[in-house]
Every structure is written in C-alpha cells, then in structure tokens.
Amino acid sequence: MIIKANFIDIQDRDVFPAAVTILNDKIQSVEKLFNRNIEDRLPYLLPGFIDAHVHIESSMLTPSQFARLAVVHGTVATVSDPHEIANVCGMEGVEYMIADGKRVPFGFYFGAPSCVPATNFETAGAALNVSEIRQLLQKPEIKYLSEMMNFPGVLMQDAEVMAKIKAAHELGKPVDGHAPGLTGEQARQYIAAGISTDHECFTREEALYKLKNGMFILIREGSAAKNFDALIDLLHDYPDKIMFCSDDKHPDSLAEGHINQLCARAVAKGIDVFHVLQAACINPVKHYKLETGLLQEGDNADFILVNNLTHFEVLQTYIKGSLVAENGMSNIQLPQNSRLPRVNNFSCSMKAASDFSGEGIISLNENAPVIEAFDGQLITGKWQQGFVKAADIEKDILKIVVVNRYRNAPVAVAFIKNFGLKKGAIASSVAHDSHNIVAVGADDESICKAVNSIIRHKGGVSLYSKDNEMILPLPVAGLMSDEDGYGIARQYAAIDKAAKDLGSSLSAPYMTLSFMALLVIPHLKLSDKGLFDGDSFSLV
C-alpha cells in the first residue's frame, strides 16, 4: 500500500509531500515527492495521538469499546493505569483489561497499579502487594509503575512503597507520579525517589518547579479535571518534557473528541505546531518505550491523516497498516456474542432510608465541616462559612454518603456544597479509588432509592426523583459496560442531562461525584469510614 500525503517530520521539523509505502504492517519507505505544487491537494500524515495517562475504566467502557471510539479521533494508543478495576478485583481485574485490550487493533499499554488500596482510610475490594507488583511489571504489556499516589509514603520512606519503586527501576520501567500541590524540599525528595512524571499540577508555578527539577509534566484535560489553560504555555519552552492526557474521560466526552482537541486548542493559542505534536505523539513513545510507530522505516504503520494542522480533523486512522477509522466512523467491530466473561465484586445488601440518617458516623448534634466541590477540579475545599448540622437546599448544602459495596457496614454521611440539586439524588459505583457507592441528594428517601438501584444492578450510575428514575448499568466490576460504546455514550449523556435538570450546575456532575471519595486529592473527602482531611491525612 502506498499513501501520498504531506509528511510531517516532527523530529526534523519539516513538512514535505511524500509517498509512504506500507508492507506487512510496517513502514517500508518514505519517499520525498519533489513537486511541491501538489502540497495543497494532499492531506497531512503524522504519527497517531497518544493519551499519556488515562484510566480506561472512567470512560465506563471496556478497553475494546474504548478503542472503537478513540480511533475516530486519531488516538492509536494509551498509557493506561488499571488501578480502578484493580481496587475492585485485584490481579483478576488487571488481567481482564489486558485480555480485553488484545481483542482490538489498538495500543493499550498498561501500568502496574502502585496503590491498591490507595489508602488505609477506606475499604477496597483488593490489595496488591510488592510480589504481585513485580509479577505484573515482568509482563510485556505492563510498561511502567502506575501513579504513586501515596506521596506521604514516599516522603517517609515507607518500606512497601519504596520496594515497589525499586522493583520498577530494577526492571527498567518508569514510575508515574501523583503529587498535587507538592513543591519545595518535599517535591525534590519525591522526585529523587525516581518518580518521573506528574499529571496533578493545578498551577503553572507548581508545574514549572517540577519541570526544572527533572519531571515530565502531563497536561490534563478530562471530563472533570481541566488543567490545559493553566499549563499550556509551558509547552513553548519545554517541548521535550510535556505530554497530553485525559486521566478520566466519560463516554459522551470521548465520543466528541480526544487528544486531537488539545492539539487544535494548543495551536490556536500560538504554540508551535511541532512542539504540540512532540507532546501529543512522540514524547509518550520515547518515555514509556512503547511499540507504537513514529513513521520511521521499519516502525509499525501507526499513523493518521488529518485535513490540516490547525483543526486536526481526522480523516483516517491506521494501526499496524489497517484502516481502523475513516471520516468519523470506526471500523473496529465487536460481535455481540464475543465479550469476555464479566468480573465483579459486589456484596452489600439493599438499604433503608433510615441508614442514611448519619447516626454513628457523624453526630448531627454537633456541627460538621462541609466539603466544597469545585467545577472542573478534583481538589475540594473546606467551606469557609463554617460548620452545619443539617442539609439546607436553599444554601446548596446537600447530604453526601458513601456506602461500602464489599460488605454490609454503617453508611458514612457528611455534607457537601456546590452540587446544586434542588430535589432527588444521584449515585454512582464509580467512586475513586475504592469504588464504593457514592451519592449526593436532597433527602434520605431519594438517596436510598438511587443507591438501591445501583446495588440491584451490582454497579452503575443512577438518578432518582419523584418525577424520574434512571440507571446506566455497569456490570463489569461496577465500573464499565461491554455494550456498544456509542450507545453507552448516549445513555450517559441522557442521565447527565437529567442530573442537571434536577438543578446541578456542574459541567460533569457524575464525574465530580466520582472524585468526592478520592482521599489522595486534598482537601476534604468522604470515604466509607468517614470524613477525611487530606492535609493532615487523617479521618476527622
């Protein structure tokens, strides 16, 4: 097969008409065409895009279904951390992700989850010890040690934490970081442990400090956390040390676009196009030593054709020489009867409205601190107006609950601001990182109905009000669906709209909800064991 196009040579910063010959899934040759007059009539050929850090599970799609949507936008590979399913199903979950990813032509490069469970202040469904981490790291599909969220463990030289890092280094695999807000001597100590990336920078100053101390910085733009605008100017001066990622991307958002959107936005902000493509296509391959091709002779024939270098509208996507997407349509097909056996871990019983009163978890006779959610951020605040005794819809102070999904236990209850619901409740078994059930609602009855819908289906996202009741089942680990990805995207868009119809002003209410139990992101969160202060790293 020969393709004629404007060839984008990112490393030599050149664009020229070329005839690219593909033979046996490889780039056989790149021959310059010296008639420059044909340039305007040809599309642009460049390496495929790579999401440098993503939790596939957050798309609510299995890897094979994720790939069907991603290739349409020119994504040919992901650096994927399977710690969501690992927290639910352990090694079995990671093996499921690897096996399902192999069912489609796509570059799934997984990490060994470093923090399962993420903390000792929550109940997870599994744990991965040092020997299991080493076992995973020895697999060819596992390219790195996933984000080291236990940064206090690194700073305190915790034996198990350091043993996991050592195992990765001994096997020649990089270690991903997770250190939101960490600067100064603590950041230097964290980096000195051999941790090479961070995708959790909220400010330019934090990212610049880490860049100057040797880290790669991932510019993240997902469905909830959006740091592109704060960090993108760093790409002017650090093109070799920046990558793009989504981290967590819901299915409706993935159906609309992926890394291609970040490239278009970066160019629109005046970033040099070769710097942009270095971050989007080249840096992840080199840092993680991926097998994804970079258009060199002998490489895998992984590339895309785009209409121009401004909008990056993807015309065709090729993986190992196969046309996997064309003109907005995916060519990856999965027969309905070919899905893998589903894995899950769900053992709690149905609840009563009285279980959500808060007795035994928070004494409603005392004032309680209020979690303050922020749109577009994983970080939360401690509401500065003080403490409360009860929910107050008029002041937008709602009840938030976390239900242990792995065994019957008392329900954890607290209060939260900025969800905006005027009635009803929303709930989800996607609740980072232990994936218990999290819900926010205006009254205990609605919360109970929304939670029980999830328990009945052994996983999903739900909504309940007197006027409406919805559930999007997620039968794979309570995190994902193996049904048609585009259908799941439509269902998710519908339940997302319904949540906003209940009054939520958040741009992604379910994505924000899913992070309200993520204890390793400051400042105030709720686990199944109670309210957690991320600054003191303790239950309060």
C-alpha positions as CSV (number, residue, x, y, z in Angstrom):
1,M,0.0,0.0,0.0
2,I,1.3,3.5,-0.9
3,I,-0.2,6.7,0.6
4,K,0.7,10.1,-0.8
5,A,0.4,12.9,1.7
6,N,2.1,15.9,3.3
7,F,4.5,14.1,5.5
8,I,5.0,15.6,9.0
9,D,8.6,15.0,10.1
10,I,8.2,16.1,13.8
11,Q,11.8,15.4,14.8
12,D,13.4,17.3,11.9
13,R,10.6,20.0,12.0
14,D,9.8,19.6,8.3
15,V,6.7,19.1,6.1
16,F,7.1,17.7,2.6
17,P,5.0,15.7,0.0
18,A,5.9,12.1,0.2
19,A,4.9,8.6,-0.8
20,V,4.7,6.3,2.2
21,T,4.9,2.6,1.4
22,I,3.4,0.1,3.9
23,L,4.3,-3.6,3.7
24,N,3.5,-6.3,6.2
25,D,2.1,-3.8,8.8
26,K,5.4,-1.8,8.8
27,I,6.6,1.5,7.2
28,Q,8.8,0.2,4.4
29,S,9.9,3.6,3.0
30,V,9.2,7.3,2.9
31,E,10.0,8.8,-0.5
32,K,10.0,12.6,-0.9
33,L,8.0,13.9,-3.8
34,F,9.8,16.9,-5.3
35,N,6.7,18.5,-6.9
36,R,5.8,20.9,-4.1
37,N,2.9,22.2,-6.2
38,I,0.8,19.2,-5.0
39,E,1.0,20.1,-1.3
40,D,-2.3,21.9,-1.1
41,R,-4.2,18.9,-2.6
42,L,-2.9,16.4,-0.1
43,P,-3.9,15.6,3.5
44,Y,-1.3,15.7,6.3
45,L,0.2,12.4,7.5
46,L,1.6,12.3,11.1
47,P,2.1,9.8,13.9
48,G,-1.1,8.8,15.8
49,F,-2.1,10.6,19.0
50,I,-1.3,9.0,22.4
51,D,-3.2,9.7,25.7
52,A,-0.2,9.6,28.1
53,H,-2.3,8.9,31.2
54,V,-5.8,7.6,31.3
55,H,-8.0,5.3,33.4
56,I,-9.9,3.4,30.7
57,E,-12.5,2.4,33.4
58,S,-13.6,6.1,33.7
59,S,-14.9,6.0,30.2
60,M,-17.4,3.4,31.6
61,L,-16.3,1.3,28.6
62,T,-14.2,-1.8,28.4
63,P,-10.9,-1.4,26.6
64,S,-12.2,-2.8,23.3
65,Q,-15.2,-0.5,23.3
66,F,-13.0,2.5,24.3
67,A,-10.8,1.8,21.3
68,R,-13.7,1.9,18.9
69,L,-14.4,5.5,19.9
70,A,-10.9,6.7,20.4
71,V,-9.6,5.7,16.9
72,V,-12.1,8.0,15.3
73,H,-10.2,11.0,16.8
74,G,-6.8,9.7,15.7
75,T,-5.8,8.1,19.0
76,V,-3.7,5.0,18.3
77,A,-2.5,4.2,21.9
78,T,-3.0,4.9,25.5
79,V,-0.8,4.7,28.6
80,S,-3.4,3.2,30.8
81,D,-3.5,2.8,34.6
82,P,-5.9,0.0,35.6
83,H,-5.9,0.8,39.2
84,E,-9.7,1.4,39.2
85,I,-10.5,-2.2,38.4
86,A,-7.5,-3.4,40.5
87,N,-9.1,-1.7,43.6
88,V,-12.2,-3.8,42.9
89,C,-10.9,-7.1,41.6
90,G,-7.2,-7.1,42.1
91,M,-5.0,-9.1,39.8
92,E,-8.0,-10.6,38.1
93,G,-9.1,-7.1,37.1
94,V,-5.8,-6.2,35.6
95,E,-5.7,-9.4,33.6
96,Y,-9.2,-8.7,32.3
97,M,-8.1,-5.3,31.0
98,I,-5.1,-6.8,29.2
99,A,-7.1,-9.6,27.7
100,D,-9.9,-7.3,26.5
101,G,-7.5,-4.8,25.1
102,K,-5.9,-7.5,22.9
103,R,-9.2,-8.1,21.2
104,V,-8.9,-5.0,19.0
105,P,-6.2,-3.3,16.9
106,F,-5.1,-0.6,19.4
107,G,-2.1,0.1,21.5
108,F,-3.1,-0.5,25.1
109,Y,0.0,-0.1,27.3
110,F,-0.9,-0.7,30.9
111,G,0.8,0.1,34.2
112,A,1.2,-1.9,37.4
113,P,-1.1,-0.2,39.9
114,S,1.1,1.1,42.7
115,C,-1.5,2.0,45.3
116,V,-4.2,-0.7,45.8
117,P,-5.8,0.2,48.1
118,A,-5.0,3.9,47.7
119,T,-5.0,4.5,51.5
120,N,-5.8,2.6,54.7
121,F,-8.7,5.0,55.4
122,E,-11.2,3.3,53.0
123,T,-12.4,-0.2,52.2
124,A,-11.3,-1.5,48.8
125,G,-12.1,-4.9,47.2
126,A,-8.5,-6.0,46.8
127,A,-4.9,-5.3,47.6
128,L,-1.7,-5.7,45.5
129,N,1.5,-6.4,47.4
130,V,5.1,-6.0,46.3
131,S,5.4,-9.5,44.9
132,E,2.3,-9.1,42.8
133,I,3.5,-5.7,41.5
134,R,6.8,-7.3,40.5
135,Q,4.9,-10.1,38.8
136,L,2.9,-7.5,36.8
137,L,6.0,-5.5,35.9
138,Q,7.6,-8.5,34.4
139,K,4.7,-8.8,31.8
140,P,5.5,-7.2,28.4
141,E,2.1,-5.5,28.4
142,I,3.0,-3.6,31.6
143,K,5.2,-0.7,30.7
144,Y,5.5,1.3,34.0
145,L,4.6,1.5,37.7
146,S,1.4,3.5,37.8
147,E,0.9,6.8,39.6
148,M,2.5,6.7,43.1
149,M,-0.4,8.4,44.9
150,N,1.0,7.6,48.3
151,F,3.3,10.6,48.3
152,P,3.4,10.6,52.2
153,G,4.7,7.1,51.9
154,V,7.5,8.2,49.6
155,L,8.4,11.1,51.8
156,M,8.5,8.8,54.9
157,Q,10.4,6.1,53.0
158,D,7.7,3.5,53.7
159,A,9.3,0.1,53.1
160,E,6.5,-1.3,50.9
161,V,6.2,1.9,48.8
162,M,10.0,2.0,48.2
163,A,10.1,-1.7,47.4
164,K,7.5,-1.2,44.6
165,I,9.5,1.7,43.2
166,K,12.7,-0.3,43.4
167,A,11.1,-3.2,41.5
168,A,10.2,-0.9,38.6
169,H,13.7,0.6,38.4
170,E,15.3,-2.9,38.5
171,L,13.1,-3.9,35.5
172,G,13.9,-0.7,33.6
173,K,10.4,0.7,33.8
174,P,9.5,4.3,34.7
175,V,7.4,5.3,37.7
176,D,4.5,7.7,37.3
177,G,3.8,10.3,39.9
178,H,0.8,11.9,41.6
179,A,1.8,14.7,43.9
180,P,-0.8,17.5,43.8
181,G,0.5,20.8,45.3
182,L,3.8,19.3,46.2
183,T,6.7,21.8,45.8
184,G,10.0,22.7,47.6
185,E,12.0,20.2,49.5
186,Q,9.2,17.6,49.6
187,A,8.8,17.7,45.8
188,R,12.6,17.3,45.4
189,Q,12.6,14.3,47.8
190,Y,9.6,12.8,45.9
191,I,11.4,13.2,42.5
192,A,14.7,11.9,43.9
193,A,12.9,8.6,44.7
194,G,12.9,8.1,40.9
195,I,9.4,9.3,40.1
196,S,9.4,10.8,36.6
197,T,6.0,12.3,35.8
198,D,3.2,14.2,37.3
199,H,-0.3,14.9,35.9
200,E,-1.7,16.6,39.0
201,C,-0.3,20.1,38.7
202,F,-3.0,22.7,39.3
203,T,-0.9,25.8,38.7
204,R,1.8,26.9,36.2
205,E,4.2,27.6,39.1
206,E,3.9,24.1,40.5
207,A,4.4,22.5,37.1
208,L,7.4,24.8,36.3
209,Y,9.0,23.9,39.6
210,K,8.7,20.2,38.8
211,L,9.9,20.6,35.3
212,K,13.0,22.4,36.5
213,N,13.7,19.5,38.9
214,G,13.5,16.9,36.1
215,M,10.0,15.8,35.9
216,F,7.8,15.3,32.8
217,I,4.5,17.2,33.2
218,L,1.3,15.8,31.7
219,I,-1.2,18.5,30.7
220,R,-4.6,17.0,31.7
221,E,-7.9,17.8,30.2
222,G,-10.5,15.3,31.2
223,S,-14.3,15.3,31.9
224,A,-13.7,16.7,35.5
225,A,-10.2,17.9,35.9
226,K,-9.1,20.5,33.4
227,N,-5.6,22.0,33.6
228,F,-4.9,22.8,30.0
229,D,-5.4,26.6,30.2
230,A,-3.2,26.8,33.4
231,L,-0.3,24.8,31.9
232,I,-0.3,25.0,28.1
233,D,2.1,28.0,27.9
234,L,4.9,25.8,29.4
235,L,5.0,23.9,26.1
236,H,6.7,26.9,24.5
237,D,9.9,26.2,26.5
238,Y,9.7,22.6,27.4
239,P,8.6,20.6,24.3
240,D,10.6,17.6,25.3
241,K,9.1,17.3,28.8
242,I,5.4,17.8,28.2
243,M,2.7,15.2,27.3
244,F,-1.1,15.4,26.9
245,C,-3.5,13.2,28.8
246,S,-7.2,13.0,29.8
247,D,-6.8,11.0,33.0
248,D,-10.6,10.4,33.3
249,K,-12.9,10.8,30.3
250,H,-16.6,9.9,30.3
251,P,-18.1,8.2,27.3
252,D,-20.1,11.2,25.9
253,S,-16.9,13.3,26.1
254,L,-14.9,10.6,24.4
255,A,-17.4,10.3,21.6
256,E,-16.9,14.0,20.9
257,G,-13.1,14.2,20.8
258,H,-9.8,13.2,22.5
259,I,-6.2,14.3,22.2
260,N,-6.9,15.9,18.7
261,Q,-8.9,18.6,20.5
262,L,-6.0,19.5,22.7
263,C,-3.7,19.8,19.6
264,A,-6.2,22.2,18.0
265,R,-6.5,24.3,21.1
266,A,-2.8,24.5,21.6
267,V,-2.1,25.7,18.0
268,A,-4.9,28.2,18.4
269,K,-3.1,29.6,21.5
270,G,0.0,30.2,19.3
271,I,2.1,27.1,20.4
272,D,4.5,25.9,17.7
273,V,2.8,23.0,15.9
274,F,5.9,20.8,16.1
275,H,6.0,21.4,19.8
276,V,2.4,20.4,20.0
277,L,2.9,17.2,18.0
278,Q,6.0,16.4,20.0
279,A,3.8,16.3,23.1
280,A,0.9,14.5,21.5
281,C,2.7,11.8,19.5
282,I,6.4,11.5,20.3
283,N,7.2,12.0,24.0
284,P,5.0,9.2,25.4
285,V,6.5,6.7,23.0
286,K,10.0,7.6,24.0
287,H,9.4,7.9,27.7
288,Y,7.5,4.7,28.1
289,K,9.3,2.8,25.4
290,L,6.1,1.9,23.5
291,E,6.0,-0.2,20.4
292,T,3.8,2.4,18.7
293,G,5.4,3.6,15.4
294,L,6.8,7.0,14.8
295,L,6.9,6.8,10.9
296,Q,10.5,5.7,10.8
297,E,11.3,2.9,8.3
298,G,10.7,-0.4,10.0
299,D,8.3,1.0,12.5
300,N,4.7,-0.3,12.9
301,A,2.5,1.6,10.5
302,D,0.6,3.6,13.1
303,F,-0.4,7.0,11.7
304,I,-3.2,9.3,10.9
305,L,-4.3,11.6,8.1
306,V,-5.7,15.0,9.0
307,N,-7.2,17.8,6.9
308,N,-4.8,20.5,8.2
309,L,-2.5,21.4,11.1
310,T,-5.0,23.8,12.6
311,H,-8.2,21.9,13.3
312,F,-6.7,18.4,13.2
313,E,-9.9,16.9,11.8
314,V,-9.0,13.2,11.4
315,L,-9.7,11.7,8.0
316,Q,-8.2,8.3,8.5
317,T,-6.5,6.3,11.3
318,Y,-4.2,3.4,10.7
319,I,-2.9,0.9,13.2
320,K,-0.3,-1.6,12.0
321,G,-1.3,-0.7,8.5
322,S,-5.0,-1.4,9.0
323,L,-7.6,1.3,8.4
324,V,-9.4,1.4,11.8
325,A,-11.3,4.6,11.3
326,E,-12.4,6.9,8.4
327,N,-14.3,10.1,8.2
328,G,-15.8,9.9,11.7
329,M,-16.7,6.2,11.6
330,S,-15.0,3.4,13.4
331,N,-14.0,0.3,11.5
332,I,-13.4,-1.7,14.7
333,Q,-16.3,-4.2,15.1
334,L,-17.0,-6.5,18.0
335,P,-19.7,-9.2,17.6
336,Q,-22.3,-9.1,20.4
337,N,-21.6,-12.7,21.4
338,S,-17.8,-12.3,21.7
339,R,-17.5,-10.5,25.0
340,L,-15.2,-11.8,27.8
341,P,-16.7,-13.3,31.0
342,R,-17.5,-10.3,33.2
343,V,-15.7,-9.7,36.5
344,N,-17.2,-8.0,39.5
345,N,-17.1,-7.7,43.3
346,F,-20.3,-6.5,44.9
347,S,-21.6,-7.9,48.2
348,C,-23.7,-5.4,50.1
349,S,-27.4,-5.7,50.7
350,M,-30.3,-3.2,50.0
351,K,-30.6,-0.2,52.2
352,A,-33.4,1.6,54.1
353,A,-33.8,5.3,54.2
354,S,-33.0,5.3,57.9
355,D,-29.5,4.0,57.0
356,F,-28.7,7.5,55.7
357,S,-29.5,9.5,58.8
358,G,-25.9,9.7,59.7
359,E,-26.1,8.3,63.2
360,G,-23.0,6.6,64.3
361,I,-20.9,8.3,61.6
362,I,-21.5,12.0,62.1
363,S,-23.3,13.2,65.2
364,L,-25.9,15.5,64.0
365,N,-25.9,17.1,67.4
366,E,-22.6,18.6,66.6
367,N,-21.7,20.9,63.7
368,A,-19.9,19.1,60.8
369,P,-17.4,20.6,58.3
370,V,-18.7,20.9,54.7
371,I,-17.0,19.6,51.6
372,E,-16.9,22.3,48.9
373,A,-16.8,20.9,45.4
374,F,-15.3,22.9,42.5
375,D,-16.3,22.5,38.9
376,G,-13.5,21.2,36.7
377,Q,-11.3,20.2,39.6
378,L,-10.6,17.1,41.6
379,I,-9.5,19.2,44.6
380,T,-12.1,20.2,47.1
381,G,-12.3,22.9,49.7
382,K,-13.4,23.2,53.3
383,W,-16.4,25.6,53.2
384,Q,-15.3,28.8,54.8
385,Q,-18.7,29.8,56.1
386,G,-18.3,27.3,59.0
387,F,-20.0,24.1,60.1
388,V,-23.5,22.8,59.8
389,K,-25.9,20.4,61.5
390,A,-28.1,19.5,58.6
391,A,-28.6,19.8,54.8
392,D,-30.0,23.1,53.5
393,I,-31.2,23.1,49.9
394,E,-31.6,26.8,49.8
395,K,-28.0,27.3,50.8
396,D,-26.9,24.4,48.4
397,I,-25.7,22.3,51.3
398,L,-26.7,18.7,50.5
399,K,-26.1,15.3,52.1
400,I,-23.3,13.1,50.7
401,V,-23.0,9.4,51.6
402,V,-20.6,6.6,50.9
403,V,-21.9,3.0,51.1
404,N,-19.4,0.1,51.4
405,R,-20.1,-2.1,48.4
406,Y,-17.9,-5.0,49.6
407,R,-19.7,-5.9,52.8
408,N,-22.5,-4.6,55.0
409,A,-21.4,-1.7,57.1
410,P,-22.7,1.6,58.5
411,V,-23.2,4.3,55.9
412,A,-20.8,7.3,56.0
413,V,-22.6,10.6,55.9
414,A,-21.3,14.2,55.5
415,F,-22.4,17.5,53.8
416,I,-21.3,19.0,50.5
417,K,-21.8,22.3,48.7
418,N,-21.9,23.3,45.0
419,F,-23.8,20.3,43.6
420,G,-26.9,22.4,43.3
421,L,-29.6,19.7,43.3
422,K,-33.0,21.1,44.2
423,K,-34.6,17.7,44.5
424,G,-33.8,14.0,44.1
425,A,-30.4,12.3,44.2
426,I,-27.6,10.9,42.1
427,A,-25.4,8.0,42.8
428,S,-22.5,6.0,41.4
429,S,-20.4,2.9,42.0
430,V,-17.6,4.7,40.1
431,A,-16.1,6.3,43.2
432,H,-12.3,6.7,43.1
433,D,-10.3,4.9,44.1
434,S,-12.0,2.1,46.1
435,H,-15.3,2.4,44.2
436,N,-17.8,2.1,46.9
437,I,-21.1,3.7,46.2
438,V,-21.2,7.5,46.5
439,A,-24.4,9.6,46.4
440,V,-25.5,13.2,46.8
441,G,-29.1,14.1,47.3
442,A,-31.7,16.4,48.7
443,D,-33.4,13.9,51.0
444,D,-32.7,10.5,52.5
445,E,-35.5,8.7,50.6
446,S,-34.2,9.8,47.2
447,I,-30.6,8.9,48.2
448,C,-31.8,5.5,49.3
449,K,-33.7,4.9,46.0
450,A,-30.7,5.9,43.9
451,V,-28.3,3.7,46.0
452,N,-30.5,0.7,45.9
453,S,-30.8,0.9,42.1
454,I,-27.0,0.5,41.9
455,I,-27.0,-2.3,44.4
456,R,-29.7,-4.1,42.5
457,H,-27.7,-3.9,39.3
458,K,-24.4,-4.6,41.0
459,G,-22.9,-1.4,39.6
460,G,-23.9,1.7,37.6
461,V,-24.7,5.4,37.8
462,S,-28.3,6.2,38.8
463,L,-30.7,9.1,39.4
464,Y,-33.9,9.3,41.4
465,S,-36.5,11.9,41.8
466,K,-40.3,11.7,42.2
467,D,-40.6,12.5,38.5
468,N,-37.7,10.4,37.1
469,E,-35.8,7.2,37.8
470,M,-32.8,6.2,35.7
471,I,-29.9,3.7,35.8
472,L,-27.0,3.1,33.5
473,P,-25.8,-0.4,34.5
474,L,-22.1,-1.1,34.6
475,P,-21.8,-4.8,35.0
476,V,-18.0,-5.1,34.6
477,A,-16.6,-4.5,38.1
478,G,-19.3,-2.0,38.7
479,L,-17.2,0.4,36.6
480,M,-17.7,-0.4,32.9
481,S,-20.1,-1.7,30.3
482,D,-19.2,-4.1,27.5
483,E,-22.1,-3.0,25.4
484,D,-21.8,-0.7,22.3
485,G,-19.7,2.3,23.3
486,Y,-21.8,4.8,21.3
487,G,-25.0,3.5,22.9
488,I,-23.4,3.9,26.4
489,A,-22.3,7.4,25.5
490,R,-25.9,8.3,24.6
491,Q,-27.3,6.8,27.8
492,Y,-24.7,8.6,29.8
493,A,-25.5,11.9,28.1
494,A,-29.1,11.4,29.0
495,I,-28.6,10.7,32.7
496,D,-26.1,13.6,32.9
497,K,-28.7,15.9,31.4
498,A,-31.3,14.6,33.9
499,A,-28.9,15.4,36.8
500,K,-28.6,19.0,35.5
501,D,-32.4,19.1,35.2
502,L,-32.5,18.4,39.0
503,G,-30.6,21.6,39.5
504,S,-26.9,20.7,39.3
505,S,-24.8,23.5,37.7
506,L,-21.7,21.3,37.4
507,S,-20.4,20.7,33.9
508,A,-20.0,17.0,34.7
509,P,-21.9,16.1,37.9
510,Y,-21.3,12.4,37.8
511,M,-17.6,12.8,37.1
512,T,-17.3,15.3,40.0
513,L,-19.3,12.9,42.2
514,S,-16.9,10.1,41.5
515,F,-14.0,12.0,42.9
516,M,-15.6,13.1,46.2
517,A,-14.3,9.9,47.8
518,L,-10.7,10.2,46.4
519,L,-8.8,10.7,49.6
520,V,-5.4,11.3,48.0
521,I,-6.6,14.6,46.4
522,P,-7.0,17.4,49.0
523,H,-8.6,18.8,50.9
524,L,-11.8,17.3,52.4
525,K,-13.3,14.0,51.1
526,L,-15.6,11.2,52.3
527,S,-14.7,7.5,52.5
528,D,-16.9,4.6,53.7
529,K,-15.0,5.0,57.0
530,G,-15.9,8.7,57.4
531,L,-14.8,12.3,56.7
532,F,-11.2,12.6,55.6
533,D,-8.8,15.6,55.8
534,G,-6.3,15.3,53.0
535,D,-4.0,17.9,54.6
536,S,-3.5,16.0,57.9
537,F,-4.1,12.7,56.0
538,S,-6.4,11.5,58.7
539,L,-10.1,10.8,59.4
540,V,-11.8,13.7,61.2
